[in-house]
Every structure is written in structure tokens, then in C-alpha cells.
Amino acid sequence: MSKKGNSKIKGQKLSSGQLQKEVLKLFRRQPKKVLNPRQVIKKLKVANNKDSVQHVITKLVEANELRDLGDYRYQLNRSAGPAAQRDSNNVAEGRVDMTRTGAAYIIVDGQEDDIFIAPRNINTALHGDTVKIRFWTPRGRRKPEGEVIEVVKRAAESFVGTLNIFARFALVALDGKLPMDIMIDLGKLNGAQEGDLVVVKIIEWSSGRYNHPVGEVTTVLGKPGTSEIEMQAILINNGFDPAFPEEVLRE
């Protein structure tokens, strides 16, 4: 039956809507299977590229149809559903261990298993933050997952990233385990130029205006590539106060 279904779409480049339906059908036919975008393309035998498949998978994760397991691996979400999950009374506090895919694990003292948090449930938390979470164990699974309900303490106030300037705004792409961009008003660049490595301070974590946190450039480190600039970036990303990088470097 599945082969017959695949023959209708084999070799075709599907529209986003069609592709989303076929991807969901694939996961529903194999509810325990863990797949990445390349494997999905291979199984469906479609002509869509990896980016378009990743796009529809992300939409299915946001719709709670698929589970993001990290490292671009996905599985059908067979849990009881979002309403039942959020009724859970299990609340804990822990530290965020972010993955490069945007998912995270929360390390809780006294908890044997780290608690998985899908990207849609991070709620502005970043790597190293102390957070309060609500968690549950999905039906048919042993390991818990949850959602961030409060950021108790930020691990850092300033971040290092590369500046990209557009016509009406700028974005700073953060380095390391921080899978997000920070939006900067053009009046808050502090003299920084396109491609500079900069230190930014977030001034608005969640905004109805944008899908990104909003910040301002506080320090311009310069063009990436020199050992001194790379050292400053490492120090700041490890929690050193960016107001004192030169003093630290002289020690």
C-alpha cells in the first residue's frame, strides 16, 4: 500500500502543503521510526530539497504532530496531546543545556534523566540559564519532556555574534550553543560595520513586533580572525564581564 502511494509522488517536487501531508503520512505509517530530513526524502522519493523538507518538518513540530529529538532527528508525537501535557503538576528547576538544533535538555538535581525541551517550548531560555519547567512523561515513553514556564536567572547578559546589516534593521547571529538572532535597530549599532564581531546586550527578550529578541551593540570587537578578538569572544561567551576583556587578556 505504501509503495503504491509513493508511486504517485515519486520524482515530483511537491508544494509545501502536499509535502507536509506526505511527511506526516510517512511518520504515521512508522510511528516508532526516527528520521532526519535526508531519510524522509529517500523514503518519499520526492524531488524536494532538504531545506523544504526541514521547513515542513518544523511546522509539524510546531503543530505538535512530530517530536524534535535534537540533531535533526524527528519522530511521530504519540503523547496524550498538548492540553493534557500542560495540566501536569510536575514542576522543577534546573539548568539549560542547549543543543545546536534549538532543542534543550534541562539538568535537574536529583532527577535521574535530563528533561527534553522541544524548541517550541523553550520560551526564550538560553544555554546555561536557570529555569522553572513543567514536565511529563509522554504515553508509551520512559523519558520525560516538558516546557519552560519561567526563566529564573539568566546565565549571561551579553552575547558575542556576527553583525549582518539590512536596509531597515540589523541582525546579530550568535555563536556557540545559542541558536537565535538578535535584532538591532540601526541607531544602536555603536559604530559597528557589516561582518564585525560584536558584543550585544538584549534589552527586550520577547516582543510582539518581532520574532527575535531586541538588543543593542555595546562593544565592537572587530573583524573575526585575529587571535586577540577570538580570545575576547571566548572570554565573553564564558561569562566574563565584557567591560574588562583587555584587563583579563593582560593577566
C-alpha positions as CSV (number, residue, x, y, z in Angstrom):
1,M,0.0,0.0,0.0
2,S,2.8,2.4,0.9
3,K,4.6,1.6,-2.3
4,K,1.5,2.4,-4.4
5,G,1.1,5.7,-2.5
6,N,4.7,6.6,-3.1
7,S,4.4,5.8,-6.9
8,K,2.1,8.8,-7.3
9,I,4.6,11.3,-5.9
10,K,7.9,9.6,-7.0
11,G,10.2,12.1,-8.6
12,Q,7.9,15.0,-8.2
13,K,8.6,18.3,-6.5
14,L,5.6,18.8,-4.2
15,S,4.0,22.0,-3.0
16,S,4.6,22.9,0.7
17,G,1.1,21.8,1.6
18,Q,1.4,18.4,-0.3
19,L,4.8,17.8,1.1
20,Q,3.6,18.4,4.7
21,K,0.8,15.9,4.2
22,E,3.1,13.2,2.8
23,V,5.7,13.7,5.5
24,L,3.0,13.3,8.2
25,K,1.7,10.2,6.5
26,L,5.2,8.7,6.4
27,F,5.7,9.3,10.2
28,R,2.2,7.9,10.9
29,R,2.9,4.7,9.0
30,Q,6.1,4.2,11.1
31,P,5.2,5.7,14.5
32,K,8.3,4.4,16.2
33,K,10.7,5.4,13.4
34,V,13.3,8.2,14.0
35,L,14.1,10.0,10.7
36,N,16.1,13.0,9.6
37,P,15.2,15.2,6.5
38,R,17.5,13.3,4.1
39,Q,15.9,10.0,5.2
40,V,12.5,11.4,4.6
41,I,13.4,12.5,1.1
42,K,14.8,9.0,0.4
43,K,11.7,7.2,1.7
44,L,9.2,9.5,-0.1
45,K,11.3,9.6,-3.3
46,V,10.4,13.2,-4.0
47,A,12.4,15.9,-5.8
48,N,12.1,18.5,-3.0
49,N,15.4,19.6,-1.4
50,K,16.5,19.1,2.2
51,D,15.6,22.7,3.2
52,S,12.0,22.4,2.0
53,V,11.6,19.1,3.9
54,Q,13.1,20.7,7.0
55,H,10.7,23.6,6.7
56,V,7.6,21.3,6.7
57,I,9.0,19.2,9.5
58,T,9.5,22.3,11.6
59,K,5.9,23.2,11.0
60,L,4.8,19.7,12.1
61,V,6.8,20.0,15.2
62,E,5.2,23.4,16.0
63,A,1.8,21.8,15.4
64,N,2.8,19.1,18.0
65,E,2.5,16.3,15.3
66,L,6.2,15.4,15.5
67,R,8.8,15.4,18.3
68,D,12.1,17.1,17.9
69,L,14.7,14.7,19.3
70,G,17.7,17.0,18.6
71,D,20.4,16.7,15.9
72,Y,17.8,17.0,13.2
73,R,16.1,13.7,14.2
74,Y,12.3,13.5,14.4
75,Q,9.6,11.1,15.5
76,L,5.8,11.0,15.5
77,N,4.5,12.6,18.7
78,R,2.3,9.8,20.2
79,S,1.8,11.6,23.5
80,A,-1.5,12.4,25.1
81,G,-1.7,15.9,23.5
82,P,-0.7,19.4,24.5
83,A,-3.7,20.1,26.7
84,A,-3.1,17.1,28.9
85,Q,0.6,17.7,29.0
86,R,0.2,21.3,30.2
87,D,-2.1,20.1,33.0
88,S,0.9,18.3,34.6
89,N,1.6,19.2,38.2
90,N,5.3,18.2,37.9
91,V,7.3,21.3,38.3
92,A,11.1,21.6,38.7
93,E,14.0,24.0,38.5
94,G,17.1,23.2,36.5
95,R,19.8,24.4,34.2
96,V,19.5,24.6,30.4
97,D,21.8,22.5,28.2
98,M,21.1,23.8,24.7
99,T,21.7,21.8,21.5
100,R,22.6,23.4,18.2
101,T,19.1,22.4,16.8
102,G,17.3,24.7,19.2
103,A,16.1,21.8,21.4
104,A,17.4,21.6,25.0
105,Y,17.8,19.3,28.0
106,I,17.2,20.5,31.5
107,I,19.6,19.2,34.1
108,V,17.7,18.9,37.4
109,D,19.4,18.0,40.7
110,G,18.1,14.7,41.9
111,Q,16.4,13.8,38.6
112,E,17.9,10.7,37.0
113,D,17.0,11.7,33.4
114,D,17.6,15.1,31.9
115,I,14.3,16.6,30.7
116,F,13.9,17.2,27.0
117,I,12.5,20.5,25.8
118,A,11.4,20.9,22.2
119,P,12.3,24.2,20.5
120,R,8.7,25.4,20.6
121,N,8.7,25.1,24.4
122,I,12.0,26.9,25.2
123,N,10.2,30.3,25.8
124,T,13.3,32.5,25.4
125,A,15.6,30.4,27.6
126,L,19.2,30.1,26.5
127,H,22.2,27.8,27.3
128,G,23.1,27.9,30.9
129,D,20.0,29.7,32.1
130,T,18.3,28.6,35.3
131,V,14.7,27.9,34.5
132,K,11.5,26.6,36.0
133,I,9.8,23.9,34.0
134,R,6.6,21.8,33.9
135,F,7.3,18.3,32.7
136,W,5.5,15.0,32.0
137,T,6.3,11.6,30.6
138,P,4.6,11.0,27.2
139,R,2.4,7.9,26.9
140,G,4.4,5.0,25.7
141,R,7.8,6.5,26.7
142,R,10.1,6.3,29.6
143,K,11.9,9.6,29.5
144,P,10.3,12.9,30.4
145,E,9.9,16.1,28.4
146,G,8.5,19.5,29.3
147,E,8.2,23.2,28.7
148,V,9.9,26.2,30.2
149,I,7.4,28.2,32.3
150,E,9.8,30.8,33.8
151,V,13.4,31.9,33.3
152,V,14.6,32.2,36.9
153,K,18.2,33.5,36.2
154,R,20.0,34.4,33.0
155,A,23.4,32.8,32.6
156,A,24.6,35.9,30.7
157,E,23.5,39.4,30.0
158,S,25.8,39.9,26.9
159,F,26.5,37.8,23.9
160,V,29.0,37.7,21.1
161,G,27.9,37.3,17.4
162,T,28.5,38.4,13.8
163,L,26.7,41.5,12.6
164,N,24.6,41.5,9.4
165,I,23.2,44.9,8.3
166,F,20.0,45.2,6.2
167,A,18.1,48.2,4.9
168,R,15.9,48.9,8.0
169,F,17.5,46.8,10.7
170,A,20.4,44.6,11.6
171,L,20.7,41.0,13.0
172,V,23.5,39.6,15.1
173,A,23.9,35.8,14.6
174,L,25.1,34.4,17.9
175,D,28.0,31.9,18.2
176,G,28.0,28.6,20.0
177,K,25.0,26.9,21.6
178,L,22.7,29.9,21.0
179,P,20.5,29.1,18.0
180,M,19.0,32.6,17.6
181,D,19.5,36.0,16.1
182,I,19.2,39.3,17.9
183,M,17.5,42.2,16.1
184,I,19.3,45.6,16.4
185,D,17.9,49.0,15.4
186,L,20.2,50.8,13.1
187,G,20.6,53.6,15.6
188,K,22.0,51.2,18.2
189,L,25.0,49.8,16.2
190,N,27.6,51.8,18.1
191,G,29.7,52.2,15.0
192,A,29.8,48.6,14.1
193,Q,30.1,47.6,10.4
194,E,28.9,44.7,8.4
195,G,30.6,41.4,9.3
196,D,32.0,42.8,12.6
197,L,32.2,40.5,15.7
198,V,30.2,42.5,18.3
199,V,29.0,42.2,21.9
200,V,25.3,42.8,22.2
201,K,23.1,43.3,25.3
202,I,19.5,42.2,25.0
203,I,17.0,44.9,26.0
204,E,13.8,43.1,25.1
205,W,13.6,39.3,25.4
206,S,10.1,38.9,23.9
207,S,8.5,41.3,21.6
208,G,5.2,41.5,19.7
209,R,6.9,43.5,17.0
210,Y,9.5,40.9,16.0
211,N,10.2,37.2,16.2
212,H,13.6,37.9,17.6
213,P,14.9,39.4,20.9
214,V,15.9,43.0,20.6
215,G,19.3,44.3,21.6
216,E,22.0,46.9,21.2
217,V,25.7,46.8,20.4
218,T,27.8,47.6,23.4
219,T,31.3,46.7,22.2
220,V,32.8,46.3,18.7
221,L,35.4,43.6,18.7
222,G,36.3,44.0,15.0
223,K,36.6,41.6,12.1
224,P,36.9,37.9,13.2
225,G,40.1,36.0,12.6
226,T,42.7,37.6,14.9
227,S,43.7,35.7,18.0
228,E,43.0,38.6,20.3
229,I,39.5,39.0,19.0
230,E,38.8,35.3,19.2
231,M,40.1,35.3,22.8
232,Q,37.8,38.1,23.8
233,A,34.9,36.3,22.2
234,I,35.7,33.1,24.2
235,L,36.0,35.1,27.4
236,I,32.7,36.8,27.0
237,N,30.9,33.6,26.0
238,N,32.2,32.0,29.1
239,G,30.7,34.7,31.4
240,F,33.5,37.3,31.8
241,D,32.3,40.9,32.0
242,P,32.7,42.4,28.5
243,A,33.7,45.7,30.2
244,F,37.0,44.2,31.2
245,P,38.3,42.0,28.4
246,E,41.6,43.8,27.9
247,E,42.5,43.6,31.7
248,V,41.7,39.9,31.6
249,L,43.9,39.4,28.5
250,R,46.9,41.2,30.1
251,E,46.9,38.7,33.0
